[in-house]
């Protein structure tokens, strides 16, 4: 389990959701 990778996944997901909901 990589904490840094998990953090990147959260940031990426939020960025994608923000594009989808734009």
N, C-alpha and C positions, 0 to 999 in steps of 0.2 A: 504494500500500500504506500503510495507516494503522496504525501500531503501537498507538495507543490503542484503536482499534476492535478490533484483533486481541485485545488484552488483555481488553476487555469481552466479546468472544465466548467466550474461555476461561472467564471467571468465570461467564458466563451458562450455558454448557454444564455446568460443574461443578454449578451450582445446580440445573439441570434433572435431571442424573443423580442428585443427592442426593435429589430429590423422588421420582424413579422408583424408587430403591432403598430408600426409607424404609420 
